[in-house]
Amino acid sequence: MLDASLGMVSIEQNQIIKLFSVVAVILLPPTLVASIYGMNFRHMPELDWYLGYPLAIGLMVLSALLPYLYFRRKGWL
């Protein structure tokens, strides 16, 4: 009975750790894009564009959405 209980706890922990790993992978690309744009470079042509800021926001959303859809399709979420 003890072995069965420990096995069930181990399986639940593995599922939680897998979920945390997937969430970390989903949030990594938007964080990277935001950190690059947050450095306030002088010579970034996108900063002078009219649609530069919306493009950066769109890139962050897209880079989070693609891994989410991928993991959703694989059945990990």
Wavefront OBJ file of the C-alpha trace (Angstrom):
o trace
v 0.000 0.000 0.000
v 2.870 2.350 0.827
v 4.582 1.651 -2.499
v 1.356 2.354 -4.382
v 0.890 5.652 -2.543
v 4.484 6.711 -3.202
v 4.083 5.772 -6.859
v 0.965 7.915 -7.196
v 2.656 10.888 -5.500
v 5.644 10.501 -7.820
v 3.422 10.481 -10.903
v 1.599 13.631 -9.747
v 4.900 15.384 -9.058
v 6.175 14.460 -12.523
v 3.065 15.962 -14.113
v 3.473 19.193 -12.135
v 7.153 19.504 -13.056
v 6.298 18.873 -16.721
v 3.683 21.637 -16.597
v 6.167 24.071 -15.018
v 8.718 23.209 -17.717
v 6.211 23.829 -20.500
v 5.176 27.170 -18.976
v 8.842 28.196 -18.712
v 9.399 27.349 -22.383
v 6.291 29.315 -23.378
v 7.360 32.417 -21.439
v 11.038 32.380 -22.449
v 10.758 33.883 -25.991
v 8.586 36.888 -24.981
v 10.961 37.575 -22.099
v 13.892 37.539 -24.507
v 12.197 39.946 -26.918
v 11.147 42.253 -24.080
v 14.640 42.277 -22.598
v 16.218 43.176 -25.947
v 13.767 46.032 -26.548
v 14.125 47.150 -22.942
v 17.842 47.919 -23.369
v 17.094 51.297 -24.996
v 19.618 51.102 -27.805
v 20.151 54.225 -29.885
v 20.524 52.485 -33.214
v 17.458 50.282 -33.384
v 15.523 51.263 -36.510
v 12.302 49.822 -35.090
v 12.224 52.541 -32.425
v 11.716 55.242 -35.066
v 9.043 53.338 -36.967
v 5.408 54.281 -36.489
v 4.497 50.628 -35.951
v 7.725 49.627 -34.187
v 6.221 49.286 -30.709
v 3.116 47.350 -31.858
v 5.428 45.116 -33.900
v 7.472 44.316 -30.770
v 4.311 43.585 -28.762
v 2.994 41.406 -31.581
v 6.300 39.542 -31.744
v 6.110 38.847 -28.008
v 2.537 37.578 -28.262
v 3.343 35.441 -31.294
v 6.453 33.983 -29.674
v 4.357 32.946 -26.656
v 1.418 31.693 -28.696
v 3.378 29.359 -30.978
v 4.887 27.179 -28.207
v 1.526 27.184 -26.409
v -0.251 25.872 -29.502
v 2.505 23.336 -30.118
v 2.321 21.910 -26.591
v -1.468 22.016 -26.682
v -1.454 19.973 -29.908
v 0.984 17.466 -28.414
v -1.397 17.019 -25.465
v 1.004 18.273 -22.799
v -1.384 20.984 -21.624
l 1 2 3 4 5 6 7 8 9 10 11 12 13 14 15 16 17 18 19 20 21 22 23 24 25 26 27 28 29 30 31 32 33 34 35 36 37 38 39 40 41 42 43 44 45 46 47 48 49 50 51 52 53 54 55 56 57 58 59 60 61 62 63 64 65 66 67 68 69 70 71 72 73 74 75 76 77
